[in-house]
Amino acid sequence: MTTNARRYFGTDGMRGTANSAPITPELVLRLAEAAAAHFRKGTRRHKVVIGKDTRLSGYMLEPALTAGFVSMGFDVTLVGPMPTPAVAMLTRSMRANLGVVISASHNPYCDNGIKLFTQDGYKLDDKSEQRIEELMHDTSLKRARPERLGRAKRIEDAPGRYIEFVKNSFPRDLDLKGLKIALDCAHGAAYRVMPPIIRELGAEIVKQIGVNPDGTNINKNCGATAPSRIAEVTLASGADIGLAVDGDADRLLVVSKQGRVIDGNHLLAAIASHMLEAEQIRGDGVVSTILANLGLERFLNGKKLSLFRTEVGDRYVVERMRKAQCNIGGEPSGHIVLSDYATTGDALVAALQVCAMVVRSGNDVETFSHLFDLVPQQSINVPMPNPQATLEQETTQNALATLKRHIAQQQGRLLVRASGTEKVVRVMAEAEDERLLHDTLEATKEALLAA
């Protein structure tokens, strides 16, 4: 069976409503068998590391994955609730053949998903995901003989291993003593590891929220996707800085003591500037996505740095970083990839770099938001039963082409794409004229709904 379209995998792994296709025990078990077949080489013992976030459905999917891998002769190491970047790190350090994360990242608890990592800690490329999908429908996969079945074990020291890994990314000549920090762990995968990291480096946690997961409250009115919550907490607690992560802790949100949210574009600019001054930046630029603000591009160009744009998704950012030999990349949403330390977006590593910059400069994090002016952007999501099919219709393509030409004539941009994680079409417009933005978004929505 060969196909050019991926049926299950999207922008960031496989994702959907828990206990509905494709996030069912049956399909996830088949995914594990197919992934094992794809990664199996030779006759030696193979190992997989499996982590998860705090969603209730993790209790359903973890055993299904374990059964699938064990049936194929893989030994399974279970690490429990851990950030996505922690699983990438543990996969490398434990010399596993692959790593698996059970998480739907910033989505509500009713969703869940599967992310796969290679033995080097990188997310799979499109070709590998397509091959695994093909193997999921292959009825001739050879399972292990009874004496060659895998074994499963749970390790309890995974949090400690990751805590030390993240702390080692912090400059050794600095500490966080005297810094007051507010934390929001989104009731997610970072709840056991983020507070100890901050405390052990000397900071005072004046307020922490999102550290009491119950299986259904992950990302609920908290975390990186609820900026008003951490802004309110930071302001009320008198903290010097507020730090929030999303459900699987690969996305960071930073708030100043005045309660101002620092846009992801500004975080990238601030970290890149610091690295440039320290002569640490490589590749002569920063990698981000098509959603990166034009203001960021202008700022970097002013420092003789390029902005390399990719499709949306931190794995595409990482792929381009490796190709361009850059050591900083990220997305406006707060995925920050610092390849000197990690192979994927790591909110905790990025948070420590921001804190180090605050300590070393003596400046309020608020100054990071004044590096340049953002070009106005507006975004909407248009719910669609089949987003990709809608965008492939000729009438839709013609209407969108006309709208894109119109806004481009006024130095603006219109981006329309099918979400890889939800059944929506994501629309973003960017231009100096905010009336033009509003009119363009409304016209785009009408064109999509008329399809």
GIJO-V398837 format. One record per residue. N is the residue number from 1. RES is the residue in one small letter. OMEGA is omega as a letter, one per 20 degrees, with the letter a starting at -180 (* if undefined). Layout:
N;RES;OMEGA
N;RES;OMEGA
//
This chain:
1;m;r
2;t;r
3;t;r
4;n;a
5;a;r
6;r;a
7;r;a
8;y;a
9;f;r
10;g;a
11;t;a
12;d;r
13;g;a
14;m;a
15;r;r
16;g;r
17;t;a
18;a;r
19;n;r
20;s;a
21;a;j
22;p;a
23;i;r
24;t;r
25;p;a
26;e;a
27;l;r
28;v;r
29;l;r
30;r;r
31;l;r
32;a;r
33;e;a
34;a;r
35;a;r
36;a;r
37;a;a
38;h;a
39;f;a
40;r;r
41;k;r
42;g;a
43;t;a
44;r;r
45;r;r
46;h;a
47;k;r
48;v;r
49;v;a
50;i;r
51;g;a
52;k;r
53;d;a
54;t;a
55;r;r
56;l;a
57;s;r
58;g;r
59;y;r
60;m;a
61;l;a
62;e;r
63;p;r
64;a;r
65;l;a
66;t;r
67;a;a
68;g;a
69;f;r
70;v;a
71;s;r
72;m;r
73;g;r
74;f;r
75;d;a
76;v;r
77;t;a
78;l;a
79;v;r
80;g;a
81;p;a
82;m;r
83;p;r
84;t;r
85;p;r
86;a;r
87;v;r
88;a;r
89;m;a
90;l;r
91;t;r
92;r;a
93;s;a
94;m;r
95;r;r
96;a;r
97;n;r
98;l;r
99;g;a
100;v;r
101;v;r
102;i;a
103;s;r
104;a;r
105;s;a
106;h;a
107;n;r
108;p;a
109;y;a
110;c;r
111;d;r
112;n;a
113;g;a
114;i;r
115;k;a
116;l;r
117;f;r
118;t;a
119;q;r
120;d;r
121;g;r
122;y;r
123;k;a
124;l;r
125;d;a
126;d;a
127;k;r
128;s;r
129;e;r
130;q;r
131;r;r
132;i;r
133;e;r
134;e;a
135;l;r
136;m;a
137;h;a
138;d;a
139;t;a
140;s;r
141;l;a
142;k;r
143;r;a
144;a;r
145;r;a
146;p;a
147;e;a
148;r;r
149;l;r
150;g;r
151;r;r
152;a;r
153;k;r
154;r;r
155;i;a
156;e;a
157;d;a
158;a;r
159;p;a
160;g;r
161;r;a
162;y;r
163;i;r
164;e;r
165;f;a
166;v;r
167;k;a
168;n;r
169;s;a
170;f;a
171;p;a
172;r;a
173;d;a
174;l;r
175;d;a
176;l;a
177;k;a
178;g;a
179;l;r
180;k;a
181;i;r
182;a;a
183;l;r
184;d;a
185;c;r
186;a;a
187;h;a
188;g;a
189;a;a
190;a;a
191;y;a
192;r;a
193;v;a
194;m;r
195;p;r
196;p;r
197;i;a
198;i;a
199;r;a
200;e;r
201;l;r
202;g;a
203;a;r
204;e;r
205;i;a
206;v;r
207;k;r
208;q;r
209;i;r
210;g;a
211;v;a
212;n;a
213;p;r
214;d;r
215;g;a
216;t;a
217;n;r
218;i;a
219;n;a
220;k;a
221;n;r
222;c;r
223;g;a
224;a;r
225;t;r
226;a;a
227;p;a
228;s;a
229;r;r
230;i;r
231;a;r
232;e;a
233;v;a
234;t;a
235;l;a
236;a;a
237;s;a
238;g;r
239;a;r
240;d;a
241;i;r
242;g;a
243;l;r
244;a;r
245;v;r
246;d;a
247;g;r
248;d;r
249;a;r
250;d;a
251;r;a
252;l;r
253;l;a
254;v;a
255;v;r
256;s;a
257;k;r
258;q;r
259;g;r
260;r;r
261;v;r
262;i;a
263;d;r
264;g;r
265;n;r
266;h;r
267;l;r
268;l;a
269;a;a
270;a;a
271;i;r
272;a;r
273;s;r
274;h;r
275;m;r
276;l;r
277;e;r
278;a;a
279;e;a
280;q;a
281;i;r
282;r;r
283;g;r
284;d;r
285;g;a
286;v;r
287;v;r
288;s;a
289;t;r
290;i;r
291;l;a
292;a;a
293;n;r
294;l;r
295;g;r
296;l;a
297;e;r
298;r;r
299;f;a
300;l;r
301;n;r
302;g;r
303;k;r
304;k;r
305;l;r
306;s;r
307;l;r
308;f;a
309;r;r
310;t;r
311;e;a
312;v;a
313;g;a
314;d;r
315;r;r
316;y;r
317;v;a
318;v;r
319;e;a
320;r;r
321;m;r
322;r;a
323;k;a
324;a;a
325;q;r
326;c;r
327;n;r
328;i;r
329;g;r
330;g;a
331;e;r
332;p;r
333;s;r
334;g;r
335;h;r
336;i;a
337;v;r
338;l;a
339;s;r
340;d;a
341;y;a
342;a;a
343;t;a
344;t;r
345;g;a
346;d;a
347;a;a
348;l;r
349;v;r
350;a;r
351;a;a
352;l;r
353;q;r
354;v;r
355;c;r
356;a;r
357;m;r
358;v;a
359;v;a
360;r;a
361;s;a
362;g;a
363;n;r
364;d;r
365;v;r
366;e;a
367;t;a
368;f;a
369;s;a
370;h;a
371;l;r
372;f;r
373;d;r
374;l;r
375;v;a
376;p;r
377;q;r
378;q;a
379;s;r
380;i;r
381;n;r
382;v;a
383;p;a
384;m;r
385;p;a
386;n;a
387;p;a
388;q;r
389;a;r
390;t;a
391;l;a
392;e;r
393;q;a
394;e;a
395;t;r
396;t;a
397;q;r
398;n;r
399;a;a
400;l;r
401;a;r
402;t;r
403;l;r
404;k;r
405;r;a
406;h;a
407;i;r
408;a;r
409;q;r
410;q;r
411;q;r
412;g;a
413;r;r
414;l;r
415;l;r
416;v;a
417;r;r
418;a;r
419;s;r
420;g;a
421;t;a
422;e;r
423;k;r
424;v;r
425;v;a
426;r;a
427;v;r
428;m;r
429;a;a
430;e;r
431;a;r
432;e;a
433;d;a
434;e;r
435;r;r
436;l;r
437;l;a
438;h;a
439;d;a
440;t;r
441;l;r
442;e;r
443;a;r
444;t;r
445;k;r
446;e;a
447;a;r
448;l;a
449;l;r
450;a;a
451;a;*
//
